[in-house]
């Protein structure tokens, strides 16, 4: 009897742990509203149209909420229209830094903000975009994830891309304390058609998306990886773990 009593709590605890781990990595969902007016890409996030877009939940560790909370807050907003997918992000940062100035550099060697988008969920291919506080970007296409033999295509560029960065503080000056840096992006739908037959969405369309932030801690050779929808592993290239982007009409 005592032996049975010991087994039941153990099984119950194991079930709870498994449920918590599953919950910690369940893909999130975001309702993306149609923009009612053009978005001015200047990095300031003060266009009235952004008020209709909710913030995502705060980013968590890439492995999920069972890990410690990120040191700094990160969140994003998304809108769309027939021409663009609009993304805004706010990254709390007491010391805004960036060094890379060459397009298609490995941007995550700096602190950065990253977008992963799979416009056609039923295919293996997807797109990746990274940007730093100097407004330097890296855009690439992957025909499938790396662990399935995928290869990065750096020749893919985004014609008509609009990006801007705003800084509340001073860039590359560690003698003062900064507040944050913000990113504004407009991805043209037509830019994806050179790799996939992507069309602009309509209310009811669904795509897969995730956001990542790489943050380097001074004196630490390993970076922090903070994401919107947790991956469960330190690997952004698992599209099945990305969140769901659900397109809506005007709010």
C-alpha positions in Angstrom: 0.0 0.0 0.0 2.8 2.4 0.9 4.5 1.5 -2.4 1.4 2.4 -4.4 1.1 5.6 -2.5 4.7 6.6 -3.6 4.1 5.7 -7.2 0.9 7.8 -7.6 2.5 11.2 -6.6 5.5 10.4 -8.8 3.3 9.8 -11.8 1.3 12.9 -11.0 4.4 15.0 -10.8 5.7 13.6 -14.0 2.5 14.5 -15.7 2.5 18.0 -14.4 6.1 18.6 -15.5 5.3 17.3 -19.0 2.2 19.5 -19.2 4.2 22.5 -18.1 6.9 21.9 -20.7 4.3 21.5 -23.4 2.5 24.7 -22.3 5.9 26.5 -22.3 6.5 25.8 -26.0 3.0 25.9 -27.4 3.0 28.1 -30.5 1.5 31.5 -29.9 -1.0 33.3 -32.1 -1.3 37.0 -33.1 -4.3 38.7 -34.7 -2.9 40.9 -37.4 -5.2 43.8 -38.4 -5.4 45.5 -41.7 -3.9 49.0 -41.6 -6.4 51.7 -42.2 -3.8 54.2 -43.4 -0.2 54.1 -44.7 2.5 53.5 -42.2 5.4 56.0 -42.2 8.6 54.1 -41.7 10.8 56.3 -39.5 11.5 54.0 -36.5 9.4 56.1 -34.1 6.2 54.0 -33.8 4.1 57.1 -33.3 1.8 56.7 -36.3 -1.8 56.7 -35.2 -2.4 53.5 -37.2 -0.2 51.6 -34.8 -2.6 52.2 -31.9 -4.9 49.7 -33.4 -2.3 47.0 -33.3 -1.9 45.1 -30.0 1.6 44.3 -28.7 2.7 40.7 -28.7 3.3 39.1 -25.3 6.8 39.9 -24.0 9.6 37.8 -25.4 10.8 34.8 -23.3 13.8 32.6 -23.4 14.0 30.6 -26.6 13.6 27.4 -24.6 10.3 28.6 -23.0 8.9 30.2 -19.9 10.4 27.5 -17.7 13.7 29.3 -18.1 14.6 32.7 -16.4 12.9 35.8 -17.7 14.9 37.9 -20.1 16.9 40.7 -18.6 15.3 43.3 -20.9 11.8 43.6 -22.3 11.1 43.0 -26.0 7.7 43.1 -27.8 6.4 43.6 -31.3 3.3 44.8 -33.3 2.2 43.7 -36.8 -0.1 45.2 -39.4 -0.8 44.5 -43.1 -2.3 45.9 -46.3 -2.2 44.8 -49.9 1.3 46.0 -50.4 3.2 45.4 -47.2 3.6 43.4 -44.0 4.4 46.0 -41.3 6.4 45.1 -38.2 7.3 47.3 -35.3 9.5 46.2 -32.3 10.5 47.8 -29.1 13.7 46.5 -27.4 14.6 47.7 -23.9 18.3 48.3 -23.8 20.4 50.3 -21.3 23.4 50.4 -23.6 22.5 50.4 -27.3 25.4 49.1 -29.4 26.0 48.1 -33.0 29.1 47.7 -35.2 28.1 46.0 -38.5 27.5 48.3 -41.5 27.7 45.9 -44.4 24.5 44.5 -45.8 24.2 40.7 -45.5 26.7 40.6 -42.7 26.1 38.0 -40.0 24.0 40.5 -38.0 23.5 38.4 -34.9 27.2 39.0 -34.1 25.7 42.3 -32.9 22.7 42.6 -30.6 19.8 42.3 -33.1 16.1 41.8 -33.9 15.1 39.0 -36.2 12.0 38.0 -38.2 11.2 34.5 -39.4 8.3 34.2 -41.9 6.8 31.2 -43.6 4.1 32.7 -45.9 3.0 29.4 -47.3 2.7 27.0 -44.3 2.4 23.9 -46.4 5.8 24.3 -47.9 9.3 23.8 -46.4 10.7 27.2 -47.5 10.8 30.3 -45.4 12.4 33.7 -45.0 14.7 35.2 -42.4 15.5 38.9 -41.8 17.9 40.4 -39.2 18.6 44.0 -38.3 20.8 45.9 -35.8 20.7 49.3 -34.2 22.6 50.8 -37.2 19.8 49.8 -39.5 22.1 47.2 -41.2 20.2 44.2 -42.3 20.6 40.6 -43.5 17.9 38.9 -45.6 18.0 35.3 -46.7 15.8 32.5 -48.0 16.0 28.8 -46.9 14.5 26.1 -49.0 14.0 24.0 -45.9 15.4 23.9 -42.3 19.1 23.3 -41.8 18.5 20.0 -40.1 16.7 18.7 -43.1 19.5 19.6 -45.5 18.4 23.2 -46.2 20.8 25.8 -47.5 20.7 29.6 -46.9 20.3 31.7 -50.1 21.9 35.0 -49.4 21.3 36.1 -53.0 17.7 36.8 -52.1 17.2 40.5 -51.4 14.1 42.5 -50.7 13.3 45.0 -53.4 11.2 47.8 -52.0 12.1 47.0 -48.4 11.6 49.9 -45.9 13.3 49.9 -42.5 14.2 52.5 -39.9 15.6 52.4 -36.3 15.0 54.8 -33.5 17.2 55.1 -30.4 16.1 56.5 -27.0 19.6 57.2 -25.9 23.0 57.4 -27.6 24.4 54.7 -29.9 27.8 53.2 -28.9 28.2 55.4 -25.8 28.5 53.4 -22.6 29.0 56.4 -20.4 25.3 57.1 -20.2 22.2 54.9 -19.7 19.9 54.4 -22.7 16.3 53.3 -22.6 15.6 51.3 -25.8 15.8 51.0 -29.5 12.9 50.6 -31.8 12.5 49.0 -35.3 10.0 49.7 -38.0 9.9 47.4 -41.1 7.7 47.3 -44.2 8.1 44.0 -46.2 6.6 44.2 -49.7 4.6 41.1 -50.5 5.9 41.1 -54.0 9.5 40.7 -52.7 8.8 37.0 -51.8 7.6 36.0 -55.3 11.1 35.4 -56.6 11.4 32.3 -54.3 7.7 31.3 -53.6 4.3 32.1 -55.2 3.4 34.4 -52.3 0.3 36.6 -52.7 -0.9 39.3 -50.3 -3.2 37.9 -47.7 -6.9 38.5 -47.0 -8.9 38.3 -43.8 -8.8 34.6 -42.7 -5.3 33.9 -44.1 -2.8 32.3 -41.8 1.0 32.3 -42.0 3.7 31.2 -39.6 6.0 33.8 -38.0 8.4 34.2 -35.1 10.6 36.9 -33.8 14.0 36.6 -32.1 16.3 38.9 -30.2 20.0 38.1 -29.8 21.6 39.9 -26.9 25.3 39.7 -25.9 26.2 40.2 -22.3 29.6 42.0 -21.8 32.2 39.5 -20.7 30.0 36.5 -21.6 31.0 34.6 -24.8 27.5 33.1 -25.1 24.6 35.1 -26.3 21.0 35.2 -24.9 18.2 34.2 -27.2 14.9 35.7 -26.5 11.8 35.0 -28.7 8.1 35.7 -29.0 6.9 32.1 -29.5 9.2 29.7 -27.6 11.1 27.1 -29.6 11.8 24.6 -26.8 15.4 24.3 -28.2 18.1 26.8 -29.0 17.3 26.7 -32.7 15.1 29.2 -34.5 15.0 27.0 -37.6 12.1 24.8 -36.4 9.2 26.4 -38.2 6.7 24.1 -36.5 7.3 25.9 -33.3 6.7 29.4 -34.7 3.6 31.3 -33.9 0.5 31.7 -36.0 -0.1 35.0 -37.8 -3.9 35.3 -38.3 -4.9 38.1 -40.7 -8.0 40.2 -39.9 -9.8 43.1 -41.4 -9.6 46.6 -40.2 -10.2 46.8 -36.4 
